[in-house]
Amino acid sequence: MKPLNYYFVINVFLILSLVSGCQDKTAKIYPELASLNLLRGELILCSGDQFGNVSFSLSCNFDTRATFNLAVSLLHSFEYEEAEKAFVQVLDADPECAMAYWGVAMSISHSLWYQTDNSYLEKGSKLLEIANKIQKGEREKDYLDAINIYYKDWNSLGQKERSLLYESKMEKIYKKYDDDTE
C-alpha cells in the first residue's frame, strides 16, 4: 500500500470510529418532553422586546442566549405564557440546556395568583425529572434543586409549605452567588 493511501485509510477509519461512537444525547429526552404539552408558538410581545438588560450566565448552545435572556425578561415581567414559549424555544434548540427546564418550571407556576388546577404541578414535576437526567454545572444544579423543592412533593405538601421551602433554598442561592444580578 502506498503511504498516501495508508494515511487516507487510517483517517477515514478514525473519522468513522468517532462518528459511530457519538451518541445522540437528546434522543431519550424528546419523547418525554413531547408528552408534557409545553406551550409553543409565536411570542406575543406587548412592548416589543424592550424589557431592560438581562444577562443570565448559562452553559447552553450559544445561539440560544438571546432567546433565553428574553425568556428571563418575560418571566421578570410576569408574562408567564410567553416566557414558557420562549424557554421552550430554547429547549427545542438545545434539549440539554438545564436552565431552560428551570425557566419552564418557573413559568408554569404563576406566583402572582393562586392556581386551582394542580396539573401545572404534575407537569413541573415531570419536567424536572427530565432535567435531573441532564449534565449541569453547579450553579445550574442549585437553581434546579431550588425549583424542584417546589414541585417535588406537590401532592403531599401544601402550596404555602412548598413556597417557604423554595424561598429558603433561594436565599441560600442568593448568598452563594452574591454577584448574580438576575
Beta strands, then each sheet from edge to edge (+ up, - down):
end
